[in-house]
Structure formats: C-alpha cells, structure tokens
Amino acid sequence: MADRQSQAEAKLMRLVNDPKLAALLGSTMAEVAVELADAKAEARHWKASFEAVALEIKILAAVIIASGKLPRIVITRADQERIPASKELHVGTPEPGVRIYELRERGVLEAEQNRVVLQ
C-alpha cells in the first residue's frame, strides 16, 4: 500500500513539474469548475420555478376555498382522466397580479400562440 502511495505521489510530482501537463490539468479543472457553476445556477433556476408553481397552486386553491364555493378541493385520477386530451389549460396574465385560467381547445391555444409570434 505504501508503495502505491509513493508511486501516486511520484506521478503527481511529475505532473506538477511538467509545465504542459500542469497547464492542461489547470485548464481542465477550470472547465469543470465552469460546468459545475452552470449546473448549480440551472438547478437554482428550476428550483425557483417549481417553488413558484407550487405557490401558484396553493394560492389558486386558497382563493377557491375562501370564496365559499367549496369547503375543500379533492382531485382524483378519475377527475384528471375526464379532461379531454384535446383541451389545454391556458393561464392569461392581462395585468400584473391578475391570472385568468381557462380550459381551451388545443388548436385555439396554438392559433393564438402563432398569432402572437406573427405580430
């Protein structure tokens, strides 16, 4: 075991003492550090996005329950399966702080998106 350690140490010393290999190792480590930083930033972005969605769902449920129309909301798999595949939930934001939820035909939503893109 001690012999392997000394061989590893010898290899490391050769690497450190060789300017080309040291530069290659340094640039590789820098690339890894940049990739790691990018991955961490992306993870923070997605975490914030998922937290925002979770908060939006909680607010929507609270608004419905507070309106007095329903004492609680229960969504079953059967409820989910009753939503036609041709429908899609559209969330409009006509002004800050306002959300409009509508279940629309997929073609309508796609046509509206195309209209927005063409303008």
MARDREN-942545 format. One record per atom (N, C-alpha, C): residue number from 0; residue in one letter; atom name; x, y, z. Coordinates in steps of 0.1 Angstrom, whole numbers, plus 5000, padded with zeros to 4 digits. Atoms other than C-alpha are relative to their C-alpha. Layout:
PT  seq  type  atom    c1    c2    c3
PT  NUM     A    CA     X     Y     Z
...
This chain:
PT  seq  type  atom    c1    c2    c3
PT    0     M     N  5008  4988  5000
PT    0     M    CA  5000  5000  5000
PT    0     M     C  5009  5013  5000
PT    1     A     N  4991  4989  4999
PT    1     A    CA  5028  5024  5009
PT    1     A     C  5007  5002  4987
PT    2     D     N  4993  4999  5013
PT    2     D    CA  5045  5016  4976
PT    2     D     C  4991  5006  4990
PT    3     R     N  5010  4994  5009
PT    3     R    CA  5013  5025  4957
PT    3     R     C  4999  5015  5002
PT    4     Q     N  5001  4986  4997
PT    4     Q    CA  5011  5058  4975
PT    4     Q     C  5012  5007  4995
PT    5     S     N  4988  4993  5005
PT    5     S    CA  5047  5066  4967
PT    5     S     C  5000  5001  4985
PT    6     Q     N  5001  4999  5015
PT    6     Q    CA  5040  5058  4930
PT    6     Q     C  4991  5011  4996
PT    7     A     N  5009  4990  5003
PT    7     A    CA  5010  5080  4930
PT    7     A     C  5006  5014  5003
PT    8     E     N  4994  4987  4997
PT    8     E    CA  5029  5108  4947
PT    8     E     C  5011  5003  4989
PT    9     A     N  4990  4997  5011
PT    9     A    CA  5057  5104  4921
PT    9     A     C  4993  5004  4987
PT   10     K     N  5007  4996  5012
PT   10     K    CA  5032  5106  4893
PT   10     K     C  4995  5014  5001
PT   11     L     N  5005  4987  4998
PT   11     L    CA  5017  5137  4908
PT   11     L     C  5011  5010  4999
PT   12     M     N  4989  4991  5001
PT   12     M    CA  5051  5153  4912
PT   12     M     C  5005  5002  4986
PT   13     R     N  4997  4998  5014
PT   13     R    CA  5059  5146  4876
PT   13     R     C  4990  5009  4992
PT   14     L     N  5011  4992  5006
PT   14     L    CA  5026  5161  4866
PT   14     L     C  5002  5015  5003
PT   15     V     N  4999  4986  4995
PT   15     V    CA  5032  5193  4887
PT   15     V     C  5013  5006  4994
PT   16     N     N  4987  4995  5005
PT   16     N    CA  5068  5196  4874
PT   16     N     C  5000  5002  4985
PT   17     D     N  5000  4999  5015
PT   17     D    CA  5058  5193  4837
PT   17     D     C  4990  5012  4997
PT   18     P     N  5008  4989  5003
PT   18     P    CA  5045  5227  4826
PT   18     P     C  4988  4998  4991
PT   19     K     N  5011  5003  5009
PT   19     K    CA  5024  5214  4797
PT   19     K     C  4989  4992  5007
PT   20     L     N  5010  5008  4993
PT   20     L    CA  5007  5188  4818
PT   20     L     C  4993  5008  5011
PT   21     A     N  5005  4992  4990
PT   21     A    CA  5002  5212  4846
PT   21     A     C  4989  5010  4994
PT   22     A     N  5009  4991  5007
PT   22     A    CA  4986  5237  4822
PT   22     A     C  4987  4993  4995
PT   23     L     N  5011  5008  5005
PT   23     L    CA  4964  5210  4807
PT   23     L     C  4991  4997  5012
PT   24     L     N  5008  5003  4988
PT   24     L    CA  4953  5199  4842
PT   24     L     C  4992  5013  5005
PT   25     G     N  5006  4988  4995
PT   25     G    CA  4946  5235  4852
PT   25     G     C  4989  5004  4991
PT   26     S     N  5011  4996  5009
PT   26     S    CA  4925  5243  4821
PT   26     S     C  4989  4990  5001
PT   27     T     N  5011  5010  4999
PT   27     T    CA  4906  5210  4825
PT   27     T     C  4992  5003  5013
PT   28     M     N  5006  4997  4987
PT   28     M    CA  4899  5219  4862
PT   28     M     C  4991  5012  4999
PT   29     A     N  5007  4987  5002
PT   29     A    CA  4888  5254  4851
PT   29     A     C  4987  4997  4993
PT   30     E     N  5012  5004  5007
PT   30     E    CA  4863  5239  4826
PT   30     E     C  4990  4993  5009
PT   31     V     N  5008  5008  4991
PT   31     V    CA  4850  5215  4852
PT   31     V     C  4993  5010  5010
PT   32     A     N  5006  4991  4991
PT   32     A    CA  4845  5244  4876
PT   32     A     C  4989  5009  4994
PT   33     V     N  5010  4992  5007
PT   33     V    CA  4826  5265  4850
PT   33     V     C  4988  4991  4998
PT   34     E     N  5011  5009  5002
PT   34     E    CA  4804  5235  4841
PT   34     E     C  4992  4998  5013
PT   35     L     N  5006  5002  4987
PT   35     L    CA  4797  5229  4878
PT   35     L     C  4992  5013  5004
PT   36     A     N  5007  4987  4996
PT   36     A    CA  4788  5266  4884
PT   36     A     C  4988  5001  4991
PT   37     D     N  5011  4999  5009
PT   37     D    CA  4765  5265  4853
PT   37     D     C  4989  4990  5005
PT   38     A     N  5010  5010  4996
PT   38     A    CA  4748  5233  4866
PT   38     A     C  4993  5005  5013
PT   39     K     N  5006  4995  4987
PT   39     K    CA  4743  5249  4901
PT   39     K     C  4990  5011  4997
PT   40     A     N  5009  4989  5004
PT   40     A    CA  4728  5280  4885
PT   40     A     C  4987  4995  4994
PT   41     E     N  5012  5005  5006
PT   41     E    CA  4704  5260  4864
PT   41     E     C  4992  4993  5011
PT   42     A     N  5008  5007  4989
PT   42     A    CA  4694  5239  4895
PT   42     A     C  4993  5010  5008
PT   43     R     N  5006  4990  4992
PT   43     R    CA  4687  5271  4914
PT   43     R     C  4988  5006  4992
PT   44     H     N  5011  4995  5009
PT   44     H    CA  4666  5284  4884
PT   44     H     C  4988  4991  5001
PT   45     W     N  5011  5010  5001
PT   45     W    CA  4645  5252  4882
PT   45     W     C  4993  4999  5014
PT   46     K     N  5005  5000  4987
PT   46     K    CA  4641  5251  4920
PT   46     K     C  4990  5012  5002
PT   47     A     N  5008  4988  4998
PT   47     A    CA  4628  5287  4920
PT   47     A     C  4987  4999  4991
PT   48     S     N  5012  5002  5008
PT   48     S    CA  4604  5278  4891
PT   48     S     C  4990  4991  5006
PT   49     F     N  5009  5010  4994
PT   49     F    CA  4590  5248  4908
PT   49     F     C  4994  5005  5013
PT   50     E     N  5006  4994  4988
PT   50     E    CA  4585  5267  4940
PT   50     E     C  4990  5011  4997
PT   51     A     N  5010  4990  5005
PT   51     A    CA  4567  5295  4921
PT   51     A     C  4987  4993  4996
PT   52     V     N  5012  5007  5005
PT   52     V    CA  4544  5269  4905
PT   52     V     C  4992  4994  5013
PT   53     A     N  5006  5005  4988
PT   53     A    CA  4537  5253  4939
PT   53     A     C  4992  5011  5008
PT   54     L     N  5006  4988  4994
PT   54     L    CA  4529  5287  4954
PT   54     L     C  4987  5004  4992
PT   55     E     N  5011  4996  5008
PT   55     E    CA  4506  5295  4925
PT   55     E     C  4988  4990  5002
PT   56     I     N  5010  5010  4997
PT   56     I    CA  4487  5262  4931
PT   56     I     C  4993  5002  5013
PT   57     K     N  5006  4997  4986
PT   57     K    CA  4483  5270  4968
PT   57     K     C  4991  5012  5000
PT   58     I     N  5008  4987  5000
PT   58     I    CA  4471  5305  4961
PT   58     I     C  4986  4997  4992
PT   59     L     N  5012  5003  5007
PT   59     L    CA  4446  5292  4935
PT   59     L     C  4990  4992  5009
PT   60     A     N  5009  5008  4991
PT   60     A    CA  4432  5266  4960
PT   60     A     C  4995  5009  5011
PT   61     A     N  5004  4991  4989
PT   61     A    CA  4431  5292  4988
PT   61     A     C  4989  5009  4995
PT   62     V     N  5010  4991  5005
PT   62     V    CA  4411  5316  4966
PT   62     V     C  4987  4993  4998
PT   63     I     N  5012  5008  5002
PT   63     I    CA  4386  5289  4956
PT   63     I     C  4993  4997  5013
PT   64     I     N  5006  5004  4987
PT   64     I    CA  4381  5277  4992
PT   64     I     C  4995  5013  5007
PT   65     A     N  5004  4988  4994
PT   65     A    CA  4379  5313  5005
PT   65     A     C  4988  5006  4994
PT   66     S     N  5012  4995  5007
PT   66     S    CA  4352  5321  4980
PT   66     S     C  4987  4994  5006
PT   67     G     N  5012  5007  4993
PT   67     G    CA  4329  5297  5000
PT   67     G     C  4993  4990  4991
PT   68     K     N  5007  5009  5009
PT   68     K    CA  4320  5277  4969
PT   68     K     C  5003  4985  5003
PT   69     L     N  4996  5014  4996
PT   69     L    CA  4339  5246  4981
PT   69     L     C  5007  5001  5014
PT   70     P     N  4993  5000  4988
PT   70     P    CA  4350  5237  5016
PT   70     P     C  5014  4994  4999
PT   71     R     N  4987  5006  5003
PT   71     R    CA  4379  5217  5002
PT   71     R     C  5000  4996  4986
PT   72     I     N  4998  5004  5014
PT   72     I    CA  4393  5206  4969
PT   72     I     C  5007  4986  5000
PT   73     V     N  4994  5014  5001
PT   73     V    CA  4399  5169  4961
PT   73     V     C  5000  4997  4985
PT   74     I     N  4998  5004  5014
PT   74     I    CA  4413  5159  4927
PT   74     I     C  5004  4986  4999
PT   75     T     N  4997  5015  5001
PT   75     T    CA  4412  5122  4919
PT   75     T     C  5005  4997  4986
PT   76     R     N  4995  5004  5013
PT   76     R    CA  4427  5104  4890
PT   76     R     C  4989  5000  4990
PT   77     A     N  5012  5000  5009
PT   77     A    CA  4392  5100  4876
PT   77     A     C  4997  5014  4995
PT   78     D     N  5002  4986  5004
PT   78     D    CA  4389  5138  4876
PT   78     D     C  5010  5004  4989
PT   79     Q     N  4990  4997  5010
PT   79     Q    CA  4421  5141  4857
PT   79     Q     C  4997  4993  4987
PT   80     E     N  5002  5007  5012
PT   80     E    CA  4411  5115  4832
PT   80     E     C  4988  5005  4992
PT   81     R     N  5012  4994  5007
PT   81     R    CA  4378  5133  4824
PT   81     R     C  5004  5012  4992
PT   82     I     N  4995  4989  5008
PT   82     I    CA  4398  5162  4810
PT   82     I     C  5004  4995  4986
PT   83     P     N  4998  5005  5014
PT   83     P    CA  4397  5156  4772
PT   83     P     C  5015  5004  4996
PT   84     A     N  4987  4998  5005
PT   84     A    CA  4431  5153  4756
PT   84     A     C  5001  5012  4990
PT   85     S     N  5001  4988  5009
PT   85     S    CA  4420  5180  4731
PT   85     S     C  5001  5013  5007
PT   86     K     N  5001  4988  4992
PT   86     K    CA  4419  5205  4759
PT   86     K     C  5014  5003  5007
PT   87     E     N  4987  4996  4994
PT   87     E    CA  4448  5225  4774
PT   87     E     C  4997  5012  5009
PT   88     L     N  5002  4989  4991
PT   88     L    CA  4449  5249  4804
PT   88     L     C  5008  5012  4995
PT   89     H     N  4993  4988  5004
PT   89     H    CA  4457  5284  4794
PT   89     H     C  4999  5010  5012
PT   90     V     N  4999  4991  4989
PT   90     V    CA  4468  5309  4820
PT   90     V     C  5004  5014  4994
PT   91     G     N  4998  4987  5005
PT   91     G    CA  4464  5345  4810
PT   91     G     C  5004  5010  5011
PT   92     T     N  4996  4990  4991
PT   92     T    CA  4480  5375  4827
PT   92     T     C  4998  5013  4994
PT   93     P     N  5003  4987  5007
PT   93     P    CA  4463  5406  4814
PT   93     P     C  5007  5012  5007
PT   94     E     N  4993  4989  4993
PT   94     E    CA  4479  5428  4841
PT   94     E     C  5007  4994  5012
PT   95     P     N  4993  5005  4988
PT   95     P    CA  4503  5423  4870
PT   95     P     C  4991  4997  5012
PT   96     G     N  5008  5004  4989
PT   96     G    CA  4487  5404  4898
PT   96     G     C  4987  4993  4997
PT   97     V     N  5013  5006  5005
PT   97     V    CA  4458  5390  4877
PT   97     V     C  5003  4988  4992
PT   98     R     N  4999  5012  5008
PT   98     R    CA  4455  5355  4864
PT   98     R     C  4987  4995  4996
PT   99     I     N  5013  5005  5005
PT   99     I    CA  4428  5341  4842
PT   99     I     C  5003  4986  4995
PT  100     Y     N  4998  5014  5003
PT  100     Y    CA  4426  5303  4840
PT  100     Y     C  4988  4996  4991
PT  101     E     N  5011  5005  5009
PT  101     E    CA  4407  5288  4810
PT  101     E     C  5004  4987  4994
PT  102     L     N  4998  5013  5007
PT  102     L    CA  4404  5253  4796
PT  102     L     C  4996  5002  4985
PT  103     R     N  5003  4998  5014
PT  103     R    CA  4407  5257  4758
PT  103     R     C  5004  4988  4992
PT  104     E     N  4996  5010  5010
PT  104     E    CA  4409  5236  4728
PT  104     E     C  5014  5002  4996
PT  105     R     N  4986  4998  5004
PT  105     R    CA  4445  5229  4718
PT  105     R     C  5002  5008  4988
PT  106     G     N  4999  4992  5012
PT  106     G    CA  4440  5243  4684
PT  106     G     C  4999  5015  5002
PT  107     V     N  5002  4986  4997
PT  107     V    CA  4428  5276  4698
PT  107     V     C  5013  5006  5006
PT  108     L     N  4988  4996  4993
PT  108     L    CA  4458  5279  4720
PT  108     L     C  5012  5001  4990
PT  109     E     N  4989  5000  5010
PT  109     E    CA  4482  5270  4692
PT  109     E     C  4998  5012  4990
PT  110     A     N  5003  4989  5010
PT  110     A    CA  4465  5295  4668
PT  110     A     C  5003  5014  5007
PT  111     E     N  4997  4987  4993
PT  111     E    CA  4468  5323  4695
PT  111     E     C  5015  5002  5001
PT  112     Q     N  4985  4999  4999
PT  112     Q    CA  4505  5315  4700
PT  112     Q     C  5006  5004  4987
PT  113     N     N  4995  4997  5013
PT  113     N    CA  4510  5316  4663
PT  113     N     C  4997  5015  4996
PT  114     R     N  5003  4986  5002
PT  114     R    CA  4492  5350  4661
PT  114     R     C  5009  5009  5007
PT  115     V     N  4990  4992  4992
PT  115     V    CA  4514  5364  4688
PT  115     V     C  5013  5000  4994
PT  116     V     N  4987  5001  5006
PT  116     V    CA  4545  5352  4671
PT  116     V     C  5001  5008  4987
PT  117     L     N  5001  4993  5013
PT  117     L    CA  4534  5367  4638
PT  117     L     C  5000  5015  5001
PT  118     Q     N  5002  4986  4998
PT  118     Q    CA  4527  5401  4652
PT  118     Q     C  5013  5007  5002
